Amino acid sequence: MKINRPELTGFDLSIENEVDLVVTVHSKFDSENKIKSWAGNIADAFEGNYRRVIVDMHHMKIASSTLYAGLIQLTQHFESRSQTGITLRHSNDTVKRALAMLHITHLFSFEEESVVE
């Protein structure tokens, strides 16, 4: 079920399986996202408990520091509000290398479903 929040730009929000919050990051995340605290806005708007919080990155080829900072912020906010923390879906090798260089890979679980377009 898609969540309509036009003030939140650069990503789409939805509820999956009635218990998972899904953030689907747009390919033009940096140019669409006019607010630096994108993750803080999600945290403020969605304080409830979820089984999982999934960040779907299948549109992303590269990611900026704004995205990585937001992922850390989401982790801090949802670590006690979800059963499994933050799950990165469809994160590519470039993103995974950056997470390793930042020494934050351990903060996330990974889901690699096939992309259906």
C-alpha positions in Angstrom: 0.0 0.0 0.0 1.6 3.2 -1.2 1.7 6.1 1.3 1.0 9.5 -0.2 3.3 12.2 1.4 4.1 14.8 -1.4 6.2 16.8 1.0 8.7 14.0 1.2 10.7 13.9 -2.0 13.3 11.7 -3.5 11.7 8.4 -2.5 8.4 6.6 -2.2 6.9 5.1 1.0 4.7 2.0 1.2 3.6 -0.6 3.7 4.4 -4.2 2.6 2.7 -7.3 4.0 0.9 -5.0 6.4 3.9 -4.9 8.8 7.0 -3.6 6.8 7.8 0.0 6.1 9.4 0.3 2.6 11.4 3.3 1.4 12.0 3.1 -2.3 14.8 5.5 -3.2 14.5 7.3 -6.6 17.3 7.2 -9.1 17.4 11.0 -8.9 17.4 11.0 -5.1 19.9 13.8 -4.7 18.3 16.2 -7.2 14.7 15.5 -6.0 15.5 15.5 -2.3 15.6 19.1 -1.3 15.9 18.4 2.4 19.1 17.1 4.0 17.2 15.4 6.9 15.1 13.1 4.7 15.5 10.2 7.1 14.5 12.4 10.0 11.3 13.4 8.3 10.5 9.7 7.8 11.3 9.0 11.5 9.1 11.9 12.6 6.2 10.7 10.4 6.4 7.0 11.1 7.0 6.4 14.8 5.2 3.0 14.9 6.6 -0.4 15.3 7.4 -2.4 12.1 8.6 -5.9 11.5 11.1 -4.5 9.1 12.1 -1.2 7.7 13.3 -1.8 4.1 15.2 0.7 2.0 14.9 -0.4 -1.6 17.8 0.8 -3.7 17.1 -0.9 -7.0 17.0 2.5 -8.8 20.4 3.6 -7.4 23.6 3.3 -9.2 25.6 5.4 -6.9 24.7 7.1 -3.6 25.8 10.3 -2.0 26.8 11.1 1.6 23.2 12.4 2.2 21.9 8.9 1.6 24.4 7.2 3.9 23.9 9.7 6.7 20.1 9.1 6.4 20.6 5.4 6.5 22.5 5.8 9.8 19.7 8.1 11.1 17.1 5.5 10.2 19.0 2.8 11.9 19.2 4.8 15.1 15.5 5.7 15.0 14.1 2.2 14.1 16.5 -0.1 16.0 14.1 -0.3 18.9 11.0 0.0 16.7 11.5 -2.9 14.3 12.2 -6.5 14.8 15.2 -6.7 12.3 16.4 -3.1 12.0 17.1 -1.7 8.6 17.2 -4.0 5.6 18.8 -2.8 2.3 17.1 -4.3 -0.7 18.9 -4.4 -4.1 22.0 -2.6 -2.9 24.6 -2.8 -5.6 28.3 -3.5 -5.2 29.2 0.2 -5.2 26.9 0.9 -2.3 28.2 -2.2 -0.4 31.8 -1.1 -0.9 31.0 2.4 0.4 29.3 0.9 3.4 32.4 -1.2 4.1 34.7 1.8 3.7 32.5 3.7 6.2 32.6 0.7 8.6 28.8 0.6 8.8 27.9 -2.6 7.0 27.2 -4.3 10.3 24.3 -1.9 10.9 22.2 -3.5 8.0 20.8 -6.7 6.8 20.7 -7.3 3.0 17.9 -8.6 0.8 18.7 -9.4 -2.8 15.5 -10.1 -4.6 15.3 -10.2 -8.3 14.2 -6.8 -9.7 10.8 -7.0 -11.5 10.3 -4.1 -13.9 
